[in-house]
Structures are given as C-alpha cells and as structure tokens.
Amino acid sequence: MPKSQVRKKKVYTPPTDIRPAAAAASKKPSPAWVPISAVFLIVFGIAWLVVYYLSEQQYPVEAWRYWNLLVGFGAMVASLGILSRWR
C-alpha cells in the first residue's frame, strides 16, 4: 500500500504590530490599594467572627444574630475577590 504524503503547514505567527501592545497593557502591576484592602478585609472578617464568638453572640451587633457570621465570612470572601485581581 502506498504511503500518503504529509502536508506541510505554515506555522502561524501573530502580527508583531498588534500583539506586543495588547500584552503590555494586560501586564500592568496592580495599584497599591489592592493588597492593602484585601489584607484589611481578611483581618476585619476574622476579628468580627472572633468578637462574635467570644462575646457569646452579644457583640458586634446583637440584633443581627446569625447575620454576623455572614458579615465576617462575607468580608473574607470579598478579599478573595479582590486578590483575584492582584498582579
């Protein structure tokens, strides 16, 4: 049985006039507020939960009851959202 011929394809190279500008724009470092605010939210969330448990659910806001857990964990989840933008 005869062997089939192999096609030779050209290797794709992106245009040089467009590609570097797009890569340079997406690689900019993050502003200084990004890690600072993320660390603040983590510390705030942990502190909120610790105060809530150590005060036997009387502080920070007694009327919120279990919503205090949402505030603490929500702050920590928000910090993860901010950290996903950090470069």
PDB file with one MODEL, atoms N, CA, C and O in Angstrom:
MODEL        1
ATOM      1  N   MET A   1       0.853  -1.162   0.000  1.00  0.00           N
ATOM      2  CA  MET A   1       0.000   0.000   0.000  1.00  0.00           C
ATOM      3  C   MET A   1       0.905   1.234   0.000  1.00  0.00           C
ATOM      4  O   MET A   1       1.854   1.303   0.781  1.00  0.00           O
ATOM      5  N   PRO A   2       0.623   2.194  -0.859  1.00  0.00           N
ATOM      6  CA  PRO A   2       1.478   3.393  -0.913  1.00  0.00           C
ATOM      7  C   PRO A   2       1.243   4.293   0.306  1.00  0.00           C
ATOM      8  O   PRO A   2       0.137   4.375   0.840  1.00  0.00           O
ATOM      9  N   LYS A   3       2.303   4.954   0.718  1.00  0.00           N
ATOM     10  CA  LYS A   3       2.247   5.863   1.857  1.00  0.00           C
ATOM     11  C   LYS A   3       1.714   7.224   1.399  1.00  0.00           C
ATOM     12  O   LYS A   3       2.120   7.732   0.354  1.00  0.00           O
ATOM     13  N   SER A   4       0.800   7.816   2.186  1.00  0.00           N
ATOM     14  CA  SER A   4       0.237   9.108   1.816  1.00  0.00           C
ATOM     15  C   SER A   4       1.251  10.219   2.084  1.00  0.00           C
ATOM     16  O   SER A   4       2.123  10.103   2.945  1.00  0.00           O
ATOM     17  N   GLN A   5       1.109  11.264   1.341  1.00  0.00           N
ATOM     18  CA  GLN A   5       2.029  12.384   1.502  1.00  0.00           C
ATOM     19  C   GLN A   5       1.620  13.229   2.702  1.00  0.00           C
ATOM     20  O   GLN A   5       0.435  13.370   3.004  1.00  0.00           O
ATOM     21  N   VAL A   6       2.615  13.788   3.378  1.00  0.00           N
ATOM     22  CA  VAL A   6       2.371  14.629   4.539  1.00  0.00           C
ATOM     23  C   VAL A   6       2.286  16.077   4.069  1.00  0.00           C
ATOM     24  O   VAL A   6       3.155  16.580   3.357  1.00  0.00           O
ATOM     25  N   ARG A   7       1.198  16.732   4.498  1.00  0.00           N
ATOM     26  CA  ARG A   7       1.068  18.141   4.135  1.00  0.00           C
ATOM     27  C   ARG A   7       1.952  18.971   5.045  1.00  0.00           C
ATOM     28  O   ARG A   7       2.060  18.685   6.237  1.00  0.00           O
ATOM     29  N   LYS A   8       2.562  19.962   4.513  1.00  0.00           N
ATOM     30  CA  LYS A   8       3.378  20.871   5.304  1.00  0.00           C
ATOM     31  C   LYS A   8       2.601  22.169   5.482  1.00  0.00           C
ATOM     32  O   LYS A   8       2.310  22.880   4.520  1.00  0.00           O
ATOM     33  N   LYS A   9       2.270  22.460   6.749  1.00  0.00           N
ATOM     34  CA  LYS A   9       1.545  23.671   7.054  1.00  0.00           C
ATOM     35  C   LYS A   9       2.519  24.744   7.497  1.00  0.00           C
ATOM     36  O   LYS A   9       3.563  24.463   8.087  1.00  0.00           O
ATOM     37  N   LYS A  10       2.157  25.968   7.200  1.00  0.00           N
ATOM     38  CA  LYS A  10       2.941  27.078   7.695  1.00  0.00           C
ATOM     39  C   LYS A  10       2.623  27.283   9.174  1.00  0.00           C
ATOM     40  O   LYS A  10       1.479  27.118   9.599  1.00  0.00           O
ATOM     41  N   VAL A  11       3.624  27.637   9.941  1.00  0.00           N
ATOM     42  CA  VAL A  11       3.435  27.910  11.356  1.00  0.00           C
ATOM     43  C   VAL A  11       2.880  29.315  11.496  1.00  0.00           C
ATOM     44  O   VAL A  11       3.415  30.266  10.926  1.00  0.00           O
ATOM     45  N   TYR A  12       1.789  29.440  12.269  1.00  0.00           N
ATOM     46  CA  TYR A  12       1.148  30.735  12.448  1.00  0.00           C
ATOM     47  C   TYR A  12       1.975  31.604  13.382  1.00  0.00           C
ATOM     48  O   TYR A  12       2.358  31.185  14.473  1.00  0.00           O
ATOM     49  N   THR A  13       2.236  32.802  12.939  1.00  0.00           N
ATOM     50  CA  THR A  13       2.891  33.801  13.788  1.00  0.00           C
ATOM     51  C   THR A  13       1.988  35.028  13.831  1.00  0.00           C
ATOM     52  O   THR A  13       1.627  35.567  12.785  1.00  0.00           O
ATOM     53  N   PRO A  14       1.622  35.470  15.018  1.00  0.00           N
ATOM     54  CA  PRO A  14       0.743  36.635  15.115  1.00  0.00           C
ATOM     55  C   PRO A  14       1.448  37.889  14.612  1.00  0.00           C
ATOM     56  O   PRO A  14       2.675  37.978  14.659  1.00  0.00           O
ATOM     57  N   PRO A  15       0.683  38.843  14.139  1.00  0.00           N
ATOM     58  CA  PRO A  15       1.294  40.084  13.660  1.00  0.00           C
ATOM     59  C   PRO A  15       2.038  40.799  14.791  1.00  0.00           C
ATOM     60  O   PRO A  15       1.537  40.909  15.910  1.00  0.00           O
ATOM     61  N   THR A  16       3.223  41.275  14.483  1.00  0.00           N
ATOM     62  CA  THR A  16       4.054  41.900  15.518  1.00  0.00           C
ATOM     63  C   THR A  16       3.593  43.307  15.872  1.00  0.00           C
ATOM     64  O   THR A  16       3.904  43.795  16.959  1.00  0.00           O
ATOM     65  N   ASP A  17       2.864  43.969  14.987  1.00  0.00           N
ATOM     66  CA  ASP A  17       2.442  45.331  15.281  1.00  0.00           C
ATOM     67  C   ASP A  17       1.260  45.377  16.258  1.00  0.00           C
ATOM     68  O   ASP A  17       1.040  46.420  16.875  1.00  0.00           O
ATOM     69  N   ILE A  18       0.504  44.310  16.422  1.00  0.00           N
ATOM     70  CA  ILE A  18      -0.651  44.303  17.310  1.00  0.00           C
ATOM     71  C   ILE A  18      -0.357  43.599  18.634  1.00  0.00           C
ATOM     72  O   ILE A  18      -0.762  44.086  19.689  1.00  0.00           O
ATOM     73  N   ARG A  19       0.314  42.507  18.598  1.00  0.00           N
ATOM     74  CA  ARG A  19       0.483  41.643  19.770  1.00  0.00           C
ATOM     75  C   ARG A  19       1.233  42.290  20.942  1.00  0.00           C
ATOM     76  O   ARG A  19       0.740  42.177  22.064  1.00  0.00           O
ATOM     77  N   PRO A  20       2.369  42.950  20.778  1.00  0.00           N
ATOM     78  CA  PRO A  20       3.075  43.485  21.956  1.00  0.00           C
ATOM     79  C   PRO A  20       2.284  44.548  22.713  1.00  0.00           C
ATOM     80  O   PRO A  20       2.390  44.627  23.937  1.00  0.00           O
ATOM     81  N   ALA A  21       1.507  45.354  22.029  1.00  0.00           N
ATOM     82  CA  ALA A  21       0.741  46.393  22.713  1.00  0.00           C
ATOM     83  C   ALA A  21      -0.324  45.779  23.615  1.00  0.00           C
ATOM     84  O   ALA A  21      -0.537  46.255  24.731  1.00  0.00           O
ATOM     85  N   ALA A  22      -0.984  44.741  23.152  1.00  0.00           N
ATOM     86  CA  ALA A  22      -2.017  44.093  23.949  1.00  0.00           C
ATOM     87  C   ALA A  22      -1.405  43.369  25.148  1.00  0.00           C
ATOM     88  O   ALA A  22      -1.984  43.382  26.234  1.00  0.00           O
ATOM     89  N   ALA A  23      -0.275  42.757  24.970  1.00  0.00           N
ATOM     90  CA  ALA A  23       0.374  42.036  26.067  1.00  0.00           C
ATOM     91  C   ALA A  23       0.900  43.008  27.111  1.00  0.00           C
ATOM     92  O   ALA A  23       0.820  42.731  28.308  1.00  0.00           O
ATOM     93  N   ALA A  24       1.431  44.126  26.682  1.00  0.00           N
ATOM     94  CA  ALA A  24       1.971  45.101  27.626  1.00  0.00           C
ATOM     95  C   ALA A  24       0.851  45.756  28.432  1.00  0.00           C
ATOM     96  O   ALA A  24       1.042  46.069  29.607  1.00  0.00           O
ATOM     97  N   ALA A  25      -0.297  45.964  27.826  1.00  0.00           N
ATOM     98  CA  ALA A  25      -1.409  46.597  28.536  1.00  0.00           C
ATOM     99  C   ALA A  25      -1.993  45.673  29.597  1.00  0.00           C
ATOM    100  O   ALA A  25      -2.445  46.145  30.640  1.00  0.00           O
ATOM    101  N   SER A  26      -1.993  44.367  29.349  1.00  0.00           N
ATOM    102  CA  SER A  26      -2.596  43.448  30.304  1.00  0.00           C
ATOM    103  C   SER A  26      -1.641  43.056  31.427  1.00  0.00           C
ATOM    104  O   SER A  26      -2.077  42.432  32.395  1.00  0.00           O
ATOM    105  N   LYS A  27      -0.387  43.389  31.338  1.00  0.00           N
ATOM    106  CA  LYS A  27       0.602  43.000  32.340  1.00  0.00           C
ATOM    107  C   LYS A  27       0.970  44.123  33.294  1.00  0.00           C
ATOM    108  O   LYS A  27       2.013  44.061  33.946  1.00  0.00           O
ATOM    109  N   LYS A  28       0.133  45.148  33.388  1.00  0.00           N
ATOM    110  CA  LYS A  28       0.433  46.252  34.291  1.00  0.00           C
ATOM    111  C   LYS A  28       0.297  45.778  35.737  1.00  0.00           C
ATOM    112  O   LYS A  28      -0.589  44.981  36.045  1.00  0.00           O
ATOM    113  N   PRO A  29       1.161  46.256  36.619  1.00  0.00           N
ATOM    114  CA  PRO A  29       1.029  45.853  38.030  1.00  0.00           C
ATOM    115  C   PRO A  29      -0.206  46.481  38.665  1.00  0.00           C
ATOM    116  O   PRO A  29      -0.708  47.507  38.207  1.00  0.00           O
ATOM    117  N   SER A  30      -0.675  45.853  39.713  1.00  0.00           N
ATOM    118  CA  SER A  30      -1.855  46.336  40.409  1.00  0.00           C
ATOM    119  C   SER A  30      -1.540  47.593  41.204  1.00  0.00           C
ATOM    120  O   SER A  30      -0.392  47.810  41.593  1.00  0.00           O
ATOM    121  N   PRO A  31      -2.542  48.416  41.447  1.00  0.00           N
ATOM    122  CA  PRO A  31      -2.336  49.566  42.322  1.00  0.00           C
ATOM    123  C   PRO A  31      -2.053  49.101  43.756  1.00  0.00           C
ATOM    124  O   PRO A  31      -2.336  47.957  44.114  1.00  0.00           O
ATOM    125  N   ALA A  32      -1.505  49.978  44.549  1.00  0.00           N
ATOM    126  CA  ALA A  32      -1.098  49.623  45.912  1.00  0.00           C
ATOM    127  C   ALA A  32      -2.287  49.333  46.818  1.00  0.00           C
ATOM    128  O   ALA A  32      -2.125  48.644  47.825  1.00  0.00           O
ATOM    129  N   TRP A  33      -3.471  49.832  46.497  1.00  0.00           N
ATOM    130  CA  TRP A  33      -4.627  49.628  47.368  1.00  0.00           C
ATOM    131  C   TRP A  33      -5.168  48.206  47.314  1.00  0.00           C
ATOM    132  O   TRP A  33      -5.896  47.796  48.218  1.00  0.00           O
ATOM    133  N   VAL A  34      -4.832  47.445  46.278  1.00  0.00           N
ATOM    134  CA  VAL A  34      -5.399  46.105  46.132  1.00  0.00           C
ATOM    135  C   VAL A  34      -4.948  45.169  47.258  1.00  0.00           C
ATOM    136  O   VAL A  34      -5.806  44.616  47.946  1.00  0.00           O
ATOM    137  N   PRO A  35      -3.647  44.966  47.477  1.00  0.00           N
ATOM    138  CA  PRO A  35      -3.284  44.056  48.579  1.00  0.00           C
ATOM    139  C   PRO A  35      -3.601  44.625  49.957  1.00  0.00           C
ATOM    140  O   PRO A  35      -3.904  43.874  50.885  1.00  0.00           O
ATOM    141  N   ILE A  36      -3.534  45.949  50.097  1.00  0.00           N
ATOM    142  CA  ILE A  36      -3.822  46.563  51.389  1.00  0.00           C
ATOM    143  C   ILE A  36      -5.286  46.346  51.768  1.00  0.00           C
ATOM    144  O   ILE A  36      -5.589  45.967  52.899  1.00  0.00           O
ATOM    145  N   SER A  37      -6.180  46.585  50.830  1.00  0.00           N
ATOM    146  CA  SER A  37      -7.600  46.402  51.138  1.00  0.00           C
ATOM    147  C   SER A  37      -7.950  44.928  51.333  1.00  0.00           C
ATOM    148  O   SER A  37      -8.823  44.605  52.138  1.00  0.00           O
ATOM    149  N   ALA A  38      -7.279  44.030  50.605  1.00  0.00           N
ATOM    150  CA  ALA A  38      -7.551  42.603  50.783  1.00  0.00           C
ATOM    151  C   ALA A  38      -7.124  42.136  52.173  1.00  0.00           C
ATOM    152  O   ALA A  38      -7.849  41.392  52.833  1.00  0.00           O
ATOM    153  N   VAL A  39      -5.958  42.570  52.611  1.00  0.00           N
ATOM    154  CA  VAL A  39      -5.493  42.197  53.950  1.00  0.00           C
ATOM    155  C   VAL A  39      -6.403  42.804  55.009  1.00  0.00           C
ATOM    156  O   VAL A  39      -6.716  42.154  56.006  1.00  0.00           O
ATOM    157  N   PHE A  40      -6.825  44.038  54.799  1.00  0.00           N
ATOM    158  CA  PHE A  40      -7.749  44.675  55.748  1.00  0.00           C
ATOM    159  C   PHE A  40      -9.044  43.878  55.862  1.00  0.00           C
ATOM    160  O   PHE A  40      -9.532  43.655  56.970  1.00  0.00           O
ATOM    161  N   LEU A  41      -9.609  43.446  54.734  1.00  0.00           N
ATOM    162  CA  LEU A  41     -10.865  42.697  54.766  1.00  0.00           C
ATOM    163  C   LEU A  41     -10.702  41.339  55.446  1.00  0.00           C
ATOM    164  O   LEU A  41     -11.605  40.889  56.152  1.00  0.00           O
ATOM    165  N   ILE A  42      -9.563  40.686  55.241  1.00  0.00           N
ATOM    166  CA  ILE A  42      -9.321  39.404  55.907  1.00  0.00           C
ATOM    167  C   ILE A  42      -9.251  39.600  57.414  1.00  0.00           C
ATOM    168  O   ILE A  42      -9.890  38.875  58.175  1.00  0.00           O
ATOM    169  N   VAL A  43      -8.467  40.591  57.838  1.00  0.00           N
ATOM    170  CA  VAL A  43      -8.319  40.863  59.273  1.00  0.00           C
ATOM    171  C   VAL A  43      -9.655  41.298  59.874  1.00  0.00           C
ATOM    172  O   VAL A  43     -10.012  40.863  60.969  1.00  0.00           O
ATOM    173  N   PHE A  44     -10.388  42.144  59.170  1.00  0.00           N
ATOM    174  CA  PHE A  44     -11.696  42.605  59.639  1.00  0.00           C
ATOM    175  C   PHE A  44     -12.664  41.440  59.796  1.00  0.00           C
ATOM    176  O   PHE A  44     -13.362  41.347  60.806  1.00  0.00           O
ATOM    177  N   GLY A  45     -12.712  40.555  58.809  1.00  0.00           N
ATOM    178  CA  GLY A  45     -13.619  39.414  58.873  1.00  0.00           C
ATOM    179  C   GLY A  45     -13.288  38.473  60.018  1.00  0.00           C
ATOM    180  O   GLY A  45     -14.183  38.007  60.724  1.00  0.00           O
ATOM    181  N   ILE A  46     -12.007  38.193  60.202  1.00  0.00           N
ATOM    182  CA  ILE A  46     -11.602  37.312  61.297  1.00  0.00           C
ATOM    183  C   ILE A  46     -11.901  37.972  62.638  1.00  0.00           C
ATOM    184  O   ILE A  46     -12.409  37.322  63.552  1.00  0.00           O
ATOM    185  N   ALA A  47     -11.588  39.259  62.759  1.00  0.00           N
ATOM    186  CA  ALA A  47     -11.842  39.962  64.013  1.00  0.00           C
ATOM    187  C   ALA A  47     -13.341  39.996  64.314  1.00  0.00           C
ATOM    188  O   ALA A  47     -13.731  39.828  65.470  1.00  0.00           O
ATOM    189  N   TRP A  48     -14.173  40.204  63.323  1.00  0.00           N
ATOM    190  CA  TRP A  48     -15.620  40.233  63.512  1.00  0.00           C
ATOM    191  C   TRP A  48     -16.113  38.889  64.053  1.00  0.00           C
ATOM    192  O   TRP A  48     -16.911  38.843  64.988  1.00  0.00           O
ATOM    193  N   LEU A  49     -15.629  37.798  63.455  1.00  0.00           N
ATOM    194  CA  LEU A  49     -16.057  36.475  63.897  1.00  0.00           C
ATOM    195  C   LEU A  49     -15.547  36.145  65.297  1.00  0.00           C
ATOM    196  O   LEU A  49     -16.267  35.545  66.095  1.00  0.00           O
ATOM    197  N   VAL A  50     -14.312  36.534  65.596  1.00  0.00           N
ATOM    198  CA  VAL A  50     -13.752  36.261  66.920  1.00  0.00           C
ATOM    199  C   VAL A  50     -14.529  37.022  67.989  1.00  0.00           C
ATOM    200  O   VAL A  50     -14.851  36.461  69.037  1.00  0.00           O
ATOM    201  N   VAL A  51     -14.832  38.287  67.736  1.00  0.00           N
ATOM    202  CA  VAL A  51     -15.613  39.076  68.701  1.00  0.00           C
ATOM    203  C   VAL A  51     -17.006  38.476  68.860  1.00  0.00           C
ATOM    204  O   VAL A  51     -17.536  38.423  69.970  1.00  0.00           O
ATOM    205  N   TYR A  52     -17.589  38.032  67.781  1.00  0.00           N
ATOM    206  CA  TYR A  52     -18.932  37.439  67.832  1.00  0.00           C
ATOM    207  C   TYR A  52     -18.954  36.183  68.697  1.00  0.00           C
ATOM    208  O   TYR A  52     -19.857  36.003  69.515  1.00  0.00           O
ATOM    209  N   TYR A  53     -17.963  35.319  68.516  1.00  0.00           N
ATOM    210  CA  TYR A  53     -17.952  34.085  69.294  1.00  0.00           C
ATOM    211  C   TYR A  53     -17.512  34.300  70.737  1.00  0.00           C
ATOM    212  O   TYR A  53     -18.080  33.693  71.645  1.00  0.00           O
ATOM    213  N   LEU A  54     -16.525  35.142  70.967  1.00  0.00           N
ATOM    214  CA  LEU A  54     -16.034  35.347  72.326  1.00  0.00           C
ATOM    215  C   LEU A  54     -17.028  36.123  73.202  1.00  0.00           C
ATOM    216  O   LEU A  54     -17.029  35.978  74.424  1.00  0.00           O
ATOM    217  N   SER A  55     -17.857  36.932  72.581  1.00  0.00           N
ATOM    218  CA  SER A  55     -18.842  37.691  73.361  1.00  0.00           C
ATOM    219  C   SER A  55     -20.145  36.912  73.542  1.00  0.00           C
ATOM    220  O   SER A  55     -21.147  37.463  73.998  1.00  0.00           O
ATOM    221  N   GLU A  56     -20.125  35.654  73.190  1.00  0.00           N
ATOM    222  CA  GLU A  56     -21.310  34.792  73.273  1.00  0.00           C
ATOM    223  C   GLU A  56     -22.488  35.381  72.508  1.00  0.00           C
ATOM    224  O   GLU A  56     -23.615  35.416  73.003  1.00  0.00           O
ATOM    225  N   GLN A  57     -22.212  35.834  71.315  1.00  0.00           N
ATOM    226  CA  GLN A  57     -23.190  36.323  70.339  1.00  0.00           C
ATOM    227  C   GLN A  57     -23.910  37.588  70.782  1.00  0.00           C
ATOM    228  O   GLN A  57     -25.047  37.826  70.374  1.00  0.00           O
ATOM    229  N   GLN A  58     -23.260  38.408  71.615  1.00  0.00           N
ATOM    230  CA  GLN A  58     -23.840  39.695  72.006  1.00  0.00           C
ATOM    231  C   GLN A  58     -23.265  40.848  71.197  1.00  0.00           C
ATOM    232  O   GLN A  58     -23.964  41.828  70.940  1.00  0.00           O
ATOM    233  N   TYR A  59     -22.027  40.750  70.801  1.00  0.00           N
ATOM    234  CA  TYR A  59     -21.368  41.793  70.015  1.00  0.00           C
ATOM    235  C   TYR A  59     -20.963  41.199  68.689  1.00  0.00           C
ATOM    236  O   TYR A  59     -20.921  39.970  68.621  1.00  0.00           O
ATOM    237  N   PRO A  60     -20.677  41.879  67.687  1.00  0.00           N
ATOM    238  CA  PRO A  60     -20.707  43.294  67.382  1.00  0.00           C
ATOM    239  C   PRO A  60     -22.123  43.860  67.302  1.00  0.00           C
ATOM    240  O   PRO A  60     -22.352  44.966  67.791  1.00  0.00           O
ATOM    241  N   VAL A  61     -23.086  43.145  66.702  1.00  0.00           N
ATOM    242  CA  VAL A  61     -24.471  43.646  66.644  1.00  0.00           C
ATOM    243  C   VAL A  61     -25.380  42.506  67.088  1.00  0.00           C
ATOM    244  O   VAL A  61     -25.561  41.527  66.364  1.00  0.00           O
ATOM    245  N   GLU A  62     -25.942  42.639  68.262  1.00  0.00           N
ATOM    246  CA  GLU A  62     -26.741  41.547  68.824  1.00  0.00           C
ATOM    247  C   GLU A  62     -28.022  41.303  68.024  1.00  0.00           C
ATOM    248  O   GLU A  62     -28.462  40.160  67.902  1.00  0.00           O
ATOM    249  N   ALA A  63     -28.610  42.340  67.491  1.00  0.00           N
ATOM    250  CA  ALA A  63     -29.881  42.200  66.771  1.00  0.00           C
ATOM    251  C   ALA A  63     -29.718  41.418  65.466  1.00  0.00           C
ATOM    252  O   ALA A  63     -30.697  40.871  64.958  1.00  0.00           O
ATOM    253  N   TRP A  64     -28.528  41.356  64.926  1.00  0.00           N
ATOM    254  CA  TRP A  64     -28.304  40.653  63.658  1.00  0.00           C
ATOM    255  C   TRP A  64     -28.237  39.148  63.837  1.00  0.00           C
ATOM    256  O   TRP A  64     -28.391  38.407  62.866  1.00  0.00           O
ATOM    257  N   ARG A  65     -28.015  38.685  65.038  1.00  0.00           N
ATOM    258  CA  ARG A  65     -27.912  37.267  65.371  1.00  0.00           C
ATOM    259  C   ARG A  65     -26.949  36.554  64.434  1.00  0.00           C
ATOM    260  O   ARG A  65     -25.762  36.882  64.426  1.00  0.00           O
ATOM    261  N   TYR A  66     -27.412  35.598  63.647  1.00  0.00           N
ATOM    262  CA  TYR A  66     -26.506  34.812  62.799  1.00  0.00           C
ATOM    263  C   TYR A  66     -26.055  35.558  61.542  1.00  0.00           C
ATOM    264  O   TYR A  66     -25.185  35.075  60.817  1.00  0.00           O
ATOM    265  N   TRP A  67     -26.625  36.702  61.282  1.00  0.00           N
ATOM    266  CA  TRP A  67     -26.159  37.508  60.151  1.00  0.00           C
ATOM    267  C   TRP A  67     -24.746  38.037  60.408  1.00  0.00           C
ATOM    268  O   TRP A  67     -24.053  38.431  59.471  1.00  0.00           O
ATOM    269  N   ASN A  68     -24.320  38.046  61.662  1.00  0.00           N
ATOM    270  CA  ASN A  68     -22.949  38.424  61.981  1.00  0.00           C
ATOM    271  C   ASN A  68     -21.956  37.471  61.319  1.00  0.00           C
ATOM    272  O   ASN A  68     -20.864  37.881  60.927  1.00  0.00           O
ATOM    273  N   LEU A  69     -22.333  36.212  61.196  1.00  0.00           N
ATOM    274  CA  LEU A  69     -21.475  35.244  60.500  1.00  0.00           C
ATOM    275  C   LEU A  69     -21.334  35.617  59.029  1.00  0.00           C
ATOM    276  O   LEU A  69     -20.255  35.513  58.446  1.00  0.00           O
ATOM    277  N   LEU A  70     -22.437  36.049  58.447  1.00  0.00           N
ATOM    278  CA  LEU A  70     -22.393  36.451  57.041  1.00  0.00           C
ATOM    279  C   LEU A  70     -21.481  37.664  56.839  1.00  0.00           C
ATOM    280  O   LEU A  70     -20.761  37.746  55.844  1.00  0.00           O
ATOM    281  N   VAL A  71     -21.516  38.593  57.776  1.00  0.00           N
ATOM    282  CA  VAL A  71     -20.650  39.773  57.670  1.00  0.00           C
ATOM    283  C   VAL A  71     -19.187  39.358  57.729  1.00  0.00           C
ATOM    284  O   VAL A  71     -18.384  39.809  56.912  1.00  0.00           O
ATOM    285  N   GLY A  72     -18.827  38.500  58.691  1.00  0.00           N
ATOM    286  CA  GLY A  72     -17.441  38.068  58.834  1.00  0.00           C
ATOM    287  C   GLY A  72     -16.947  37.267  57.651  1.00  0.00           C
ATOM    288  O   GLY A  72     -15.887  37.552  57.094  1.00  0.00           O
ATOM    289  N   PHE A  73     -17.721  36.257  57.264  1.00  0.00           N
ATOM    290  CA  PHE A  73     -17.311  35.438  56.125  1.00  0.00           C
ATOM    291  C   PHE A  73     -17.430  36.208  54.810  1.00  0.00           C
ATOM    292  O   PHE A  73     -16.652  35.978  53.885  1.00  0.00           O
ATOM    293  N   GLY A  74     -18.387  37.108  54.725  1.00  0.00           N
ATOM    294  CA  GLY A  74     -18.521  37.933  53.512  1.00  0.00           C
ATOM    295  C   GLY A  74     -17.325  38.835  53.300  1.00  0.00           C
ATOM    296  O   GLY A  74     -16.894  39.046  52.166  1.00  0.00           O
ATOM    297  N   ALA A  75     -16.787  39.368  54.383  1.00  0.00           N
ATOM    298  CA  ALA A  75     -15.585  40.203  54.263  1.00  0.00           C
ATOM    299  C   ALA A  75     -14.408  39.381  53.767  1.00  0.00           C
ATOM    300  O   ALA A  75     -13.613  39.853  52.955  1.00  0.00           O
ATOM    301  N   MET A  76     -14.296  38.158  54.253  1.00  0.00           N
ATOM    302  CA  MET A  76     -13.182  37.309  53.813  1.00  0.00           C
ATOM    303  C   MET A  76     -13.356  36.863  52.356  1.00  0.00           C
ATOM    304  O   MET A  76     -12.374  36.772  51.619  1.00  0.00           O
ATOM    305  N   VAL A  77     -14.571  36.590  51.944  1.00  0.00           N
ATOM    306  CA  VAL A  77     -14.821  36.213  50.548  1.00  0.00           C
ATOM    307  C   VAL A  77     -14.580  37.411  49.626  1.00  0.00           C
ATOM    308  O   VAL A  77     -14.063  37.255  48.519  1.00  0.00           O
ATOM    309  N   ALA A  78     -14.957  38.601  50.088  1.00  0.00           N
ATOM    310  CA  ALA A  78     -14.702  39.810  49.289  1.00  0.00           C
ATOM    311  C   ALA A  78     -13.205  40.025  49.111  1.00  0.00           C
ATOM    312  O   ALA A  78     -12.769  40.485  48.056  1.00  0.00           O
ATOM    313  N   SER A  79     -12.409  39.695  50.135  1.00  0.00           N
ATOM    314  CA  SER A  79     -10.958  39.831  49.994  1.00  0.00           C
ATOM    315  C   SER A  79     -10.420  38.856  48.950  1.00  0.00           C
ATOM    316  O   SER A  79      -9.473  39.179  48.233  1.00  0.00           O
ATOM    317  N   LEU A  80     -11.014  37.672  48.858  1.00  0.00           N
ATOM    318  CA  LEU A  80     -10.590  36.734  47.812  1.00  0.00           C
ATOM    319  C   LEU A  80     -10.921  37.287  46.420  1.00  0.00           C
ATOM    320  O   LEU A  80     -10.148  37.119  45.477  1.00  0.00           O
ATOM    321  N   GLY A  81     -12.059  37.937  46.310  1.00  0.00           N
ATOM    322  CA  GLY A  81     -12.408  38.565  45.034  1.00  0.00           C
ATOM    323  C   GLY A  81     -11.436  39.663  44.653  1.00  0.00           C
ATOM    324  O   GLY A  81     -11.082  39.806  43.483  1.00  0.00           O
ATOM    325  N   ILE A  82     -11.006  40.437  45.632  1.00  0.00           N
ATOM    326  CA  ILE A  82     -10.034  41.499  45.367  1.00  0.00           C
ATOM    327  C   ILE A  82      -8.680  40.893  45.014  1.00  0.00           C
ATOM    328  O   ILE A  82      -8.003  41.369  44.103  1.00  0.00           O
ATOM    329  N   LEU A  83      -8.283  39.844  45.734  1.00  0.00           N
ATOM    330  CA  LEU A  83      -6.979  39.231  45.475  1.00  0.00           C
ATOM    331  C   LEU A  83      -6.932  38.546  44.107  1.00  0.00           C
ATOM    332  O   LEU A  83      -5.843  38.332  43.575  1.00  0.00           O
ATOM    333  N   SER A  84      -8.067  38.201  43.531  1.00  0.00           N
ATOM    334  CA  SER A  84      -8.044  37.615  42.195  1.00  0.00           C
ATOM    335  C   SER A  84      -7.644  38.633  41.138  1.00  0.00           C
ATOM    336  O   SER A  84      -7.253  38.253  40.034  1.00  0.00           O
ATOM    337  N   ARG A  85      -7.734  39.908  41.453  1.00  0.00           N
ATOM    338  CA  ARG A  85      -7.318  40.986  40.545  1.00  0.00           C
ATOM    339  C   ARG A  85      -5.867  41.406  40.734  1.00  0.00           C
ATOM    340  O   ARG A  85      -5.348  42.220  39.970  1.00  0.00           O
ATOM    341  N   TRP A  86      -5.209  40.848  41.754  1.00  0.00           N
ATOM    342  CA  TRP A  86      -3.850  41.292  42.104  1.00  0.00           C
ATOM    343  C   TRP A  86      -2.841  40.693  41.154  1.00  0.00           C
ATOM    344  O   TRP A  86      -2.894  39.500  40.858  1.00  0.00           O
ATOM    345  N   ARG A  87      -1.908  41.523  40.665  1.00  0.00           N
ATOM    346  CA  ARG A  87      -0.816  41.033  39.811  1.00  0.00           C
ATOM    347  C   ARG A  87       0.493  41.283  40.492  1.00  0.00           C
ATOM    348  O   ARG A  87       1.546  40.948  39.949  1.00  0.00           O
TER     349      ARG A  87
ENDMDL
END
